Amino acid sequence: MTLPVDASTNAPAPDNSHDPRAHIAGSADARPHDPIEEVVHLMPIVLPIAGAVLMFLLAFIAIYMA
């Protein structure tokens, strides 16, 4: 029995028979939906604002306690 060979690399073609995603039909961009990837681009805006709010609250508490 011969293995299928990729002509461009002269390496055996990968066997996807054990890959659970191999049976999924669709386009090449059929990745699972990841909600974290939708939020990551907002981090440069959200983190400084959250830091400023936290610093304000800590300063308010310190002044109130004094």
N, CA, C and O atoms as a Tripos MOL2 file, in Angstrom:
@<TRIPOS>MOLECULE
protein
  264   263    66     0     0
PROTEIN
NO_CHARGES

@<TRIPOS>ATOM
      1 N           0.8440   -1.1780    0.0000 N.3       1 MET1
      2 CA          0.0000    0.0000    0.0000 C.3       1 MET1
      3 C           0.8860    1.2370    0.0000 C.2       1 MET1
      4 O           1.7900    1.3540    0.8280 O.2       1 MET1
      5 N           0.6380    2.1480   -0.9090 N.am      2 THR2
      6 CA          1.4250    3.3790   -0.9770 C.3       2 THR2
      7 C           0.6190    4.5240   -0.3850 C.2       2 THR2
      8 O          -0.6080    4.5620   -0.4850 O.2       2 THR2
      9 N           1.3310    5.4480    0.2280 N.am      3 LEU3
     10 CA          0.6990    6.6270    0.8090 C.3       3 LEU3
     11 C           0.5560    7.7110   -0.2430 C.2       3 LEU3
     12 O           1.4290    7.8390   -1.1010 O.2       3 LEU3
     13 N          -0.5120    8.4960   -0.2080 N.am      4 PRO4
     14 CA         -0.6000    9.6380   -1.1310 C.3       4 PRO4
     15 C           0.4840   10.6530   -0.7770 C.2       4 PRO4
     16 O           0.7170   10.9490    0.3950 O.2       4 PRO4
     17 N           1.1420   11.1830   -1.8140 N.am      5 VAL5
     18 CA          2.2710   12.0830   -1.6010 C.3       5 VAL5
     19 C           1.9300   13.4530   -2.1640 C.2       5 VAL5
     20 O           1.3860   13.5740   -3.2610 O.2       5 VAL5
     21 N           2.2630   14.4900   -1.3850 N.am      6 ASP6
     22 CA          2.0920   15.8640   -1.8330 C.3       6 ASP6
     23 C           3.2470   16.1800   -2.7780 C.2       6 ASP6
     24 O           4.4080   16.1050   -2.3760 O.2       6 ASP6
     25 N           2.9500   16.5290   -4.0160 N.am      7 ALA7
     26 CA          3.9890   16.7260   -5.0150 C.3       7 ALA7
     27 C           4.8490   17.9520   -4.7320 C.2       7 ALA7
     28 O           6.0100   17.9840   -5.1390 O.2       7 ALA7
     29 N           4.3170   18.9600   -4.0490 N.am      8 SER8
     30 CA          5.1010   20.1740   -3.8270 C.3       8 SER8
     31 C           6.1610   19.9880   -2.7500 C.2       8 SER8
     32 O           7.2150   20.6190   -2.8170 O.2       8 SER8
     33 N           5.9100   19.1390   -1.7600 N.am      9 THR9
     34 CA          6.8770   18.9510   -0.6760 C.3       9 THR9
     35 C           7.4860   17.5660   -0.6580 C.2       9 THR9
     36 O           8.4290   17.3130    0.0920 O.2       9 THR9
     37 N           6.9560   16.6610   -1.4780 N.am     10 ASN10
     38 CA          7.4180   15.2790   -1.5260 C.3      10 ASN10
     39 C           7.2530   14.6070   -0.1650 C.2      10 ASN10
     40 O           8.0330   13.7270    0.1990 O.2      10 ASN10
     41 N           6.2480   15.0210    0.5720 N.am     11 ALA11
     42 CA          5.9570   14.4460    1.8760 C.3      11 ALA11
     43 C           4.6000   13.7590    1.8130 C.2      11 ALA11
     44 O           3.7550   14.1170    0.9930 O.2      11 ALA11
     45 N           4.3920   12.7730    2.6770 N.am     12 PRO12
     46 CA          3.0780   12.1160    2.6690 C.3      12 PRO12
     47 C           1.9770   13.1130    3.0120 C.2      12 PRO12
     48 O           2.1530   13.9800    3.8680 O.2      12 PRO12
     49 N           0.8720   12.9830    2.3520 N.am     13 ALA13
     50 CA         -0.2770   13.8420    2.6240 C.3      13 ALA13
     51 C          -0.8110   13.5170    4.0120 C.2      13 ALA13
     52 O          -0.7910   12.3540    4.4150 O.2      13 ALA13
     53 N          -1.2880   14.5110    4.7490 N.am     14 PRO14
     54 CA         -1.7910   14.2430    6.1020 C.3      14 PRO14
     55 C          -3.0500   13.3920    6.0540 C.2      14 PRO14
     56 O          -3.8930   13.5400    5.1690 O.2      14 PRO14
     57 N          -3.1530   12.5110    7.0170 N.am     15 ASP15
     58 CA         -4.3260   11.6510    7.1230 C.3      15 ASP15
     59 C          -5.3100   12.3200    8.0660 C.2      15 ASP15
     60 O          -5.0750   12.3790    9.2730 O.2      15 ASP15
     61 N          -6.4040   12.8210    7.5260 N.am     16 ASN16
     62 CA         -7.3940   13.5360    8.3260 C.3      16 ASN16
     63 C          -8.5440   12.6390    8.7680 C.2      16 ASN16
     64 O          -9.5960   13.1390    9.1660 O.2      16 ASN16
     65 N          -8.3630   11.3360    8.7060 N.am     17 SER17
     66 CA         -9.4650   10.4520    9.0560 C.3      17 SER17
     67 C          -9.7830   10.4910   10.5470 C.2      17 SER17
     68 O         -10.8930   10.1390   10.9440 O.2      17 SER17
     69 N          -8.8280   10.9130   11.3860 N.am     18 HIS18
     70 CA         -9.0600   10.9790   12.8230 C.3      18 HIS18
     71 C          -9.3310   12.3990   13.3020 C.2      18 HIS18
     72 O          -9.5100   12.6230   14.4990 O.2      18 HIS18
     73 N          -9.3610   13.3400   12.4000 N.am     19 ASP19
     74 CA         -9.6300   14.7250   12.7580 C.3      19 ASP19
     75 C         -11.1400   14.9230   12.8390 C.2      19 ASP19
     76 O         -11.8360   14.7260   11.8430 O.2      19 ASP19
     77 N         -11.6690   15.3140   14.0250 N.am     20 PRO20
     78 CA        -13.1250   15.4540   14.1300 C.3      20 PRO20
     79 C         -13.6830   16.5780   13.2740 C.2      20 PRO20
     80 O         -14.8840   16.6050   13.0050 O.2      20 PRO20
     81 N         -12.8340   17.5120   12.8390 N.am     21 ARG21
     82 CA        -13.3110   18.6200   12.0160 C.3      21 ARG21
     83 C         -13.2580   18.2940   10.5310 C.2      21 ARG21
     84 O         -13.7100   19.0950    9.7130 O.2      21 ARG21
     85 N         -12.7170   17.1350   10.1620 N.am     22 ALA22
     86 CA        -12.5330   16.8160    8.7530 C.3      22 ALA22
     87 C         -13.8640   16.5880    8.0350 C.2      22 ALA22
     88 O         -13.9360   16.7740    6.8200 O.2      22 ALA22
     89 N         -14.9030   16.1970    8.7390 N.am     23 HIS23
     90 CA        -16.1780   15.9120    8.1030 C.3      23 HIS23
     91 C         -17.0370   17.1470    7.8970 C.2      23 HIS23
     92 O         -18.0690   17.0720    7.2310 O.2      23 HIS23
     93 N         -16.6380   18.2740    8.4510 N.am     24 ILE24
     94 CA        -17.4370   19.4870    8.3450 C.3      24 ILE24
     95 C         -17.3220   20.0500    6.9370 C.2      24 ILE24
     96 O         -16.2260   20.3570    6.4680 O.2      24 ILE24
     97 N         -18.4390   20.1810    6.2800 N.am     25 ALA25
     98 CA        -18.4440   20.7350    4.9320 C.3      25 ALA25
     99 C         -18.5990   22.2450    5.0180 C.2      25 ALA25
    100 O         -19.2720   22.7640    5.9090 O.2      25 ALA25
    101 N         -17.9860   22.9220    4.1100 N.am     26 GLY26
    102 CA        -18.1090   24.3780    4.0810 C.3      26 GLY26
    103 C         -16.8460   25.0010    3.5240 C.2      26 GLY26
    104 O         -15.9850   24.3260    2.9600 O.2      26 GLY26
    105 N         -16.7650   26.2990    3.6970 N.am     27 SER27
    106 CA        -15.6210   27.0150    3.1600 C.3      27 SER27
    107 C         -14.4060   26.8190    4.0490 C.2      27 SER27
    108 O         -14.4930   26.2290    5.1260 O.2      27 SER27
    109 N         -13.2810   27.3170    3.5840 N.am     28 ALA28
    110 CA        -12.0460   27.2020    4.3560 C.3      28 ALA28
    111 C         -12.0820   28.0890    5.5930 C.2      28 ALA28
    112 O         -11.2970   27.8870    6.5190 O.2      28 ALA28
    113 N         -12.9810   29.0680    5.6200 N.am     29 ASP29
    114 CA        -13.0770   29.9810    6.7530 C.3      29 ASP29
    115 C         -14.2190   29.5650    7.6870 C.2      29 ASP29
    116 O         -14.8990   30.4150    8.2610 O.2      29 ASP29
    117 N         -14.4190   28.2780    7.8290 N.am     30 ALA30
    118 CA        -15.4860   27.7690    8.6870 C.3      30 ALA30
    119 C         -14.9430   27.4960   10.0840 C.2      30 ALA30
    120 O         -15.0980   26.3980   10.6180 O.2      30 ALA30
    121 N         -14.3040   28.5080   10.6700 N.am     31 ARG31
    122 CA        -13.7680   28.3570   12.0160 C.3      31 ARG31
    123 C         -14.8940   28.5260   13.0240 C.2      31 ARG31
    124 O         -15.8950   29.1840   12.7400 O.2      31 ARG31
    125 N         -14.7310   27.9310   14.2060 N.am     32 PRO32
    126 CA        -15.7640   28.1260   15.2220 C.3      32 PRO32
    127 C         -15.8160   29.5740   15.7000 C.2      32 PRO32
    128 O         -14.8140   30.2880   15.6550 O.2      32 PRO32
    129 N         -16.9760   29.9920   16.1500 N.am     33 HIS33
    130 CA        -17.1770   31.3670   16.6170 C.3      33 HIS33
    131 C         -16.4650   31.5570   17.9470 C.2      33 HIS33
    132 O         -16.7370   30.8240   18.8990 O.2      33 HIS33
    133 N         -15.5610   32.5240   18.0340 N.am     34 ASP34
    134 CA        -14.8250   32.7990   19.2600 C.3      34 ASP34
    135 C         -15.1760   34.2090   19.7280 C.2      34 ASP34
    136 O         -14.7440   35.1820   19.1090 O.2      34 ASP34
    137 N         -15.9520   34.3420   20.8080 N.am     35 PRO35
    138 CA        -16.3600   35.6830   21.2550 C.3      35 PRO35
    139 C         -15.1990   36.5080   21.7810 C.2      35 PRO35
    140 O         -15.2870   37.7360   21.7920 O.2      35 PRO35
    141 N         -14.1320   35.8900   22.2100 N.am     36 ILE36
    142 CA        -12.9910   36.6440   22.7420 C.3      36 ILE36
    143 C         -12.2950   37.4160   21.6300 C.2      36 ILE36
    144 O         -11.8220   38.5310   21.8520 O.2      36 ILE36
    145 N         -12.2260   36.8360   20.4370 N.am     37 GLU37
    146 CA        -11.5890   37.5340   19.3230 C.3      37 GLU37
    147 C         -12.3510   38.7920   18.9210 C.2      37 GLU37
    148 O         -11.7670   39.7070   18.3400 O.2      37 GLU37
    149 N         -13.6360   38.8510   19.2210 N.am     38 GLU38
    150 CA        -14.4110   40.0410   18.8890 C.3      38 GLU38
    151 C         -14.1730   41.1780   19.8760 C.2      38 GLU38
    152 O         -14.4300   42.3370   19.5510 O.2      38 GLU38
    153 N         -13.6870   40.8660   21.0710 N.am     39 VAL39
    154 CA        -13.5210   41.8640   22.1230 C.3      39 VAL39
    155 C         -12.0770   42.3530   22.2210 C.2      39 VAL39
    156 O         -11.8330   43.4500   22.7250 O.2      39 VAL39
    157 N         -11.1210   41.5580   21.7490 N.am     40 VAL40
    158 CA         -9.7050   41.8650   21.9420 C.3      40 VAL40
    159 C          -9.3300   43.2160   21.3350 C.2      40 VAL40
    160 O          -8.5030   43.9290   21.9040 O.2      40 VAL40
    161 N          -9.9030   43.5770   20.2200 N.am     41 HIS41
    162 CA         -9.5270   44.8440   19.5810 C.3      41 HIS41
    163 C          -9.9980   46.0600   20.3810 C.2      41 HIS41
    164 O          -9.5480   47.1750   20.1180 O.2      41 HIS41
    165 N         -10.8880   45.8700   21.3420 N.am     42 LEU42
    166 CA        -11.3530   46.9770   22.1830 C.3      42 LEU42
    167 C         -10.4840   47.1880   23.4170 C.2      42 LEU42
    168 O         -10.6610   48.1830   24.1200 O.2      42 LEU42
    169 N          -9.5600   46.2930   23.7000 N.am     43 MET43
    170 CA         -8.7610   46.3730   24.9190 C.3      43 MET43
    171 C          -7.9420   47.6640   25.0500 C.2      43 MET43
    172 O          -7.8640   48.1910   26.1590 O.2      43 MET43
    173 N          -7.3300   48.2040   23.9940 N.am     44 PRO44
    174 CA         -6.5840   49.4650   24.1730 C.3      44 PRO44
    175 C          -7.4590   50.6360   24.6100 C.2      44 PRO44
    176 O          -6.9430   51.6300   25.1210 O.2      44 PRO44
    177 N          -8.7590   50.5380   24.4200 N.am     45 ILE45
    178 CA         -9.6660   51.6020   24.8380 C.3      45 ILE45
    179 C         -10.2410   51.2990   26.2220 C.2      45 ILE45
    180 O         -10.3140   52.1840   27.0750 O.2      45 ILE45
    181 N         -10.6460   50.0590   26.4400 N.am     46 VAL46
    182 CA        -11.3490   49.6830   27.6660 C.3      46 VAL46
    183 C         -10.4200   49.6710   28.8700 C.2      46 VAL46
    184 O         -10.8090   50.1390   29.9410 O.2      46 VAL46
    185 N          -9.2110   49.1530   28.7300 N.am     47 LEU47
    186 CA         -8.3120   49.0460   29.8880 C.3      47 LEU47
    187 C          -7.9350   50.3910   30.4940 C.2      47 LEU47
    188 O          -7.9930   50.5180   31.7170 O.2      47 LEU47
    189 N          -7.5460   51.4150   29.7110 N.am     48 PRO48
    190 CA         -7.2530   52.7060   30.3420 C.3      48 PRO48
    191 C          -8.4720   53.3490   31.0000 C.2      48 PRO48
    192 O          -8.3510   53.9760   32.0520 O.2      48 PRO48
    193 N          -9.6370   53.1960   30.3890 N.am     49 ILE49
    194 CA        -10.8470   53.7580   30.9910 C.3      49 ILE49
    195 C         -11.1560   53.0520   32.3020 C.2      49 ILE49
    196 O         -11.4850   53.7060   33.2920 O.2      49 ILE49
    197 N         -11.0560   51.7310   32.3230 N.am     50 ALA50
    198 CA        -11.3130   50.9850   33.5540 C.3      50 ALA50
    199 C         -10.2750   51.3470   34.6160 C.2      50 ALA50
    200 O         -10.6130   51.4480   35.7960 O.2      50 ALA50
    201 N          -9.0250   51.5410   34.2170 N.am     51 GLY51
    202 CA         -7.9940   51.9460   35.1670 C.3      51 GLY51
    203 C          -8.2700   53.3220   35.7470 C.2      51 GLY51
    204 O          -8.0720   53.5420   36.9420 O.2      51 GLY51
    205 N          -8.7230   54.2460   34.9180 N.am     52 ALA52
    206 CA         -9.0300   55.5930   35.4000 C.3      52 ALA52
    207 C         -10.2060   55.5700   36.3700 C.2      52 ALA52
    208 O         -10.1810   56.2660   37.3850 O.2      52 ALA52
    209 N         -11.2290   54.7830   36.0730 N.am     53 VAL53
    210 CA        -12.3740   54.6790   36.9740 C.3      53 VAL53
    211 C         -11.9440   54.0670   38.2980 C.2      53 VAL53
    212 O         -12.3670   54.5260   39.3590 O.2      53 VAL53
    213 N         -11.1140   53.0420   38.2480 N.am     54 LEU54
    214 CA        -10.6480   52.4120   39.4730 C.3      54 LEU54
    215 C          -9.7990   53.3690   40.3090 C.2      54 LEU54
    216 O          -9.9380   53.4080   41.5320 O.2      54 LEU54
    217 N          -8.9240   54.1390   39.6640 N.am     55 MET55
    218 CA         -8.1040   55.1140   40.3950 C.3      55 MET55
    219 C          -8.9920   56.1940   41.0250 C.2      55 MET55
    220 O          -8.7460   56.6140   42.1550 O.2      55 MET55
    221 N         -10.0130   56.6430   40.3050 N.am     56 PHE56
    222 CA        -10.9300   57.6350   40.8500 C.3      56 PHE56
    223 C         -11.6550   57.0840   42.0740 C.2      56 PHE56
    224 O         -11.7770   57.7720   43.0880 O.2      56 PHE56
    225 N         -12.1310   55.8550   41.9810 N.am     57 LEU57
    226 CA        -12.8350   55.2670   43.1120 C.3      57 LEU57
    227 C         -11.9140   55.0810   44.3140 C.2      57 LEU57
    228 O         -12.3090   55.3400   45.4510 O.2      57 LEU57
    229 N         -10.6920   54.6340   44.0600 N.am     58 LEU58
    230 CA         -9.7490   54.4750   45.1760 C.3      58 LEU58
    231 C          -9.4020   55.8160   45.8170 C.2      58 LEU58
    232 O          -9.3050   55.9130   47.0400 O.2      58 LEU58
    233 N          -9.2160   56.8460   44.9970 N.am     59 ALA59
    234 CA         -8.9340   58.1720   45.5480 C.3      59 ALA59
    235 C         -10.1450   58.6980   46.3260 C.2      59 ALA59
    236 O          -9.9810   59.2980   47.3880 O.2      59 ALA59
    237 N         -11.3480   58.4810   45.8130 N.am     60 PHE60
    238 CA        -12.5590   58.9180   46.5050 C.3      60 PHE60
    239 C         -12.6820   58.2210   47.8700 C.2      60 PHE60
    240 O         -13.0230   58.8530   48.8700 O.2      60 PHE60
    241 N         -12.4040   56.9260   47.8960 N.am     61 ILE61
    242 CA        -12.4620   56.1890   49.1590 C.3      61 ILE61
    243 C         -11.4140   56.6990   50.1330 C.2      61 ILE61
    244 O         -11.6940   56.8410   51.3230 O.2      61 ILE61
    245 N         -10.2000   56.9780   49.6410 N.am     62 ALA62
    246 CA         -9.1330   57.4740   50.5090 C.3      62 ALA62
    247 C          -9.4930   58.8480   51.0940 C.2      62 ALA62
    248 O          -9.2440   59.0960   52.2740 O.2      62 ALA62
    249 N         -10.0740   59.7400   50.2840 N.am     63 ILE63
    250 CA        -10.4550   61.0520   50.7790 C.3      63 ILE63
    251 C         -11.6270   60.9380   51.7550 C.2      63 ILE63
    252 O         -11.6640   61.6380   52.7670 O.2      63 ILE63
    253 N         -12.5700   60.0670   51.4580 N.am     64 TYR64
    254 CA        -13.7190   59.8750   52.3290 C.3      64 TYR64
    255 C         -13.2930   59.3190   53.6860 C.2      64 TYR64
    256 O         -13.8250   59.7200   54.7210 O.2      64 TYR64
    257 N         -12.3250   58.3890   53.6770 N.am     65 MET65
    258 CA        -11.8510   57.7930   54.9330 C.3      65 MET65
    259 C         -11.0030   58.7620   55.7330 C.2      65 MET65
    260 O         -10.9140   58.6260   56.9530 O.2      65 MET65
    261 N         -10.3830   59.7270   55.0940 N.am     66 ALA66
    262 CA         -9.5190   60.6870   55.8190 C.3      66 ALA66
    263 C         -10.3530   61.7030   56.4540 C.2      66 ALA66
    264 O          -9.8350   62.6040   57.1130 O.2      66 ALA66
@<TRIPOS>BOND
     1     1     2 1
     2     2     3 1
     3     3     4 2
     4     3     5 am
     5     5     6 1
     6     6     7 1
     7     7     8 2
     8     7     9 am
     9     9    10 1
    10    10    11 1
    11    11    12 2
    12    11    13 am
    13    13    14 1
    14    14    15 1
    15    15    16 2
    16    15    17 am
    17    17    18 1
    18    18    19 1
    19    19    20 2
    20    19    21 am
    21    21    22 1
    22    22    23 1
    23    23    24 2
    24    23    25 am
    25    25    26 1
    26    26    27 1
    27    27    28 2
    28    27    29 am
    29    29    30 1
    30    30    31 1
    31    31    32 2
    32    31    33 am
    33    33    34 1
    34    34    35 1
    35    35    36 2
    36    35    37 am
    37    37    38 1
    38    38    39 1
    39    39    40 2
    40    39    41 am
    41    41    42 1
    42    42    43 1
    43    43    44 2
    44    43    45 am
    45    45    46 1
    46    46    47 1
    47    47    48 2
    48    47    49 am
    49    49    50 1
    50    50    51 1
    51    51    52 2
    52    51    53 am
    53    53    54 1
    54    54    55 1
    55    55    56 2
    56    55    57 am
    57    57    58 1
    58    58    59 1
    59    59    60 2
    60    59    61 am
    61    61    62 1
    62    62    63 1
    63    63    64 2
    64    63    65 am
    65    65    66 1
    66    66    67 1
    67    67    68 2
    68    67    69 am
    69    69    70 1
    70    70    71 1
    71    71    72 2
    72    71    73 am
    73    73    74 1
    74    74    75 1
    75    75    76 2
    76    75    77 am
    77    77    78 1
    78    78    79 1
    79    79    80 2
    80    79    81 am
    81    81    82 1
    82    82    83 1
    83    83    84 2
    84    83    85 am
    85    85    86 1
    86    86    87 1
    87    87    88 2
    88    87    89 am
    89    89    90 1
    90    90    91 1
    91    91    92 2
    92    91    93 am
    93    93    94 1
    94    94    95 1
    95    95    96 2
    96    95    97 am
    97    97    98 1
    98    98    99 1
    99    99   100 2
   100    99   101 am
   101   101   102 1
   102   102   103 1
   103   103   104 2
   104   103   105 am
   105   105   106 1
   106   106   107 1
   107   107   108 2
   108   107   109 am
   109   109   110 1
   110   110   111 1
   111   111   112 2
   112   111   113 am
   113   113   114 1
   114   114   115 1
   115   115   116 2
   116   115   117 am
   117   117   118 1
   118   118   119 1
   119   119   120 2
   120   119   121 am
   121   121   122 1
   122   122   123 1
   123   123   124 2
   124   123   125 am
   125   125   126 1
   126   126   127 1
   127   127   128 2
   128   127   129 am
   129   129   130 1
   130   130   131 1
   131   131   132 2
   132   131   133 am
   133   133   134 1
   134   134   135 1
   135   135   136 2
   136   135   137 am
   137   137   138 1
   138   138   139 1
   139   139   140 2
   140   139   141 am
   141   141   142 1
   142   142   143 1
   143   143   144 2
   144   143   145 am
   145   145   146 1
   146   146   147 1
   147   147   148 2
   148   147   149 am
   149   149   150 1
   150   150   151 1
   151   151   152 2
   152   151   153 am
   153   153   154 1
   154   154   155 1
   155   155   156 2
   156   155   157 am
   157   157   158 1
   158   158   159 1
   159   159   160 2
   160   159   161 am
   161   161   162 1
   162   162   163 1
   163   163   164 2
   164   163   165 am
   165   165   166 1
   166   166   167 1
   167   167   168 2
   168   167   169 am
   169   169   170 1
   170   170   171 1
   171   171   172 2
   172   171   173 am
   173   173   174 1
   174   174   175 1
   175   175   176 2
   176   175   177 am
   177   177   178 1
   178   178   179 1
   179   179   180 2
   180   179   181 am
   181   181   182 1
   182   182   183 1
   183   183   184 2
   184   183   185 am
   185   185   186 1
   186   186   187 1
   187   187   188 2
   188   187   189 am
   189   189   190 1
   190   190   191 1
   191   191   192 2
   192   191   193 am
   193   193   194 1
   194   194   195 1
   195   195   196 2
   196   195   197 am
   197   197   198 1
   198   198   199 1
   199   199   200 2
   200   199   201 am
   201   201   202 1
   202   202   203 1
   203   203   204 2
   204   203   205 am
   205   205   206 1
   206   206   207 1
   207   207   208 2
   208   207   209 am
   209   209   210 1
   210   210   211 1
   211   211   212 2
   212   211   213 am
   213   213   214 1
   214   214   215 1
   215   215   216 2
   216   215   217 am
   217   217   218 1
   218   218   219 1
   219   219   220 2
   220   219   221 am
   221   221   222 1
   222   222   223 1
   223   223   224 2
   224   223   225 am
   225   225   226 1
   226   226   227 1
   227   227   228 2
   228   227   229 am
   229   229   230 1
   230   230   231 1
   231   231   232 2
   232   231   233 am
   233   233   234 1
   234   234   235 1
   235   235   236 2
   236   235   237 am
   237   237   238 1
   238   238   239 1
   239   239   240 2
   240   239   241 am
   241   241   242 1
   242   242   243 1
   243   243   244 2
   244   243   245 am
   245   245   246 1
   246   246   247 1
   247   247   248 2
   248   247   249 am
   249   249   250 1
   250   250   251 1
   251   251   252 2
   252   251   253 am
   253   253   254 1
   254   254   255 1
   255   255   256 2
   256   255   257 am
   257   257   258 1
   258   258   259 1
   259   259   260 2
   260   259   261 am
   261   261   262 1
   262   262   263 1
   263   263   264 2
@<TRIPOS>SUBSTRUCTURE
     1 MET1         2 RESIDUE 1 A MET
     2 THR2         6 RESIDUE 1 A THR
     3 LEU3        10 RESIDUE 1 A LEU
     4 PRO4        14 RESIDUE 1 A PRO
     5 VAL5        18 RESIDUE 1 A VAL
     6 ASP6        22 RESIDUE 1 A ASP
     7 ALA7        26 RESIDUE 1 A ALA
     8 SER8        30 RESIDUE 1 A SER
     9 THR9        34 RESIDUE 1 A THR
    10 ASN10       38 RESIDUE 1 A ASN
    11 ALA11       42 RESIDUE 1 A ALA
    12 PRO12       46 RESIDUE 1 A PRO
    13 ALA13       50 RESIDUE 1 A ALA
    14 PRO14       54 RESIDUE 1 A PRO
    15 ASP15       58 RESIDUE 1 A ASP
    16 ASN16       62 RESIDUE 1 A ASN
    17 SER17       66 RESIDUE 1 A SER
    18 HIS18       70 RESIDUE 1 A HIS
    19 ASP19       74 RESIDUE 1 A ASP
    20 PRO20       78 RESIDUE 1 A PRO
    21 ARG21       82 RESIDUE 1 A ARG
    22 ALA22       86 RESIDUE 1 A ALA
    23 HIS23       90 RESIDUE 1 A HIS
    24 ILE24       94 RESIDUE 1 A ILE
    25 ALA25       98 RESIDUE 1 A ALA
    26 GLY26      102 RESIDUE 1 A GLY
    27 SER27      106 RESIDUE 1 A SER
    28 ALA28      110 RESIDUE 1 A ALA
    29 ASP29      114 RESIDUE 1 A ASP
    30 ALA30      118 RESIDUE 1 A ALA
    31 ARG31      122 RESIDUE 1 A ARG
    32 PRO32      126 RESIDUE 1 A PRO
    33 HIS33      130 RESIDUE 1 A HIS
    34 ASP34      134 RESIDUE 1 A ASP
    35 PRO35      138 RESIDUE 1 A PRO
    36 ILE36      142 RESIDUE 1 A ILE
    37 GLU37      146 RESIDUE 1 A GLU
    38 GLU38      150 RESIDUE 1 A GLU
    39 VAL39      154 RESIDUE 1 A VAL
    40 VAL40      158 RESIDUE 1 A VAL
    41 HIS41      162 RESIDUE 1 A HIS
    42 LEU42      166 RESIDUE 1 A LEU
    43 MET43      170 RESIDUE 1 A MET
    44 PRO44      174 RESIDUE 1 A PRO
    45 ILE45      178 RESIDUE 1 A ILE
    46 VAL46      182 RESIDUE 1 A VAL
    47 LEU47      186 RESIDUE 1 A LEU
    48 PRO48      190 RESIDUE 1 A PRO
    49 ILE49      194 RESIDUE 1 A ILE
    50 ALA50      198 RESIDUE 1 A ALA
    51 GLY51      202 RESIDUE 1 A GLY
    52 ALA52      206 RESIDUE 1 A ALA
    53 VAL53      210 RESIDUE 1 A VAL
    54 LEU54      214 RESIDUE 1 A LEU
    55 MET55      218 RESIDUE 1 A MET
    56 PHE56      222 RESIDUE 1 A PHE
    57 LEU57      226 RESIDUE 1 A LEU
    58 LEU58      230 RESIDUE 1 A LEU
    59 ALA59      234 RESIDUE 1 A ALA
    60 PHE60      238 RESIDUE 1 A PHE
    61 ILE61      242 RESIDUE 1 A ILE
    62 ALA62      246 RESIDUE 1 A ALA
    63 ILE63      250 RESIDUE 1 A ILE
    64 TYR64      254 RESIDUE 1 A TYR
    65 MET65      258 RESIDUE 1 A MET
    66 ALA66      262 RESIDUE 1 A ALA
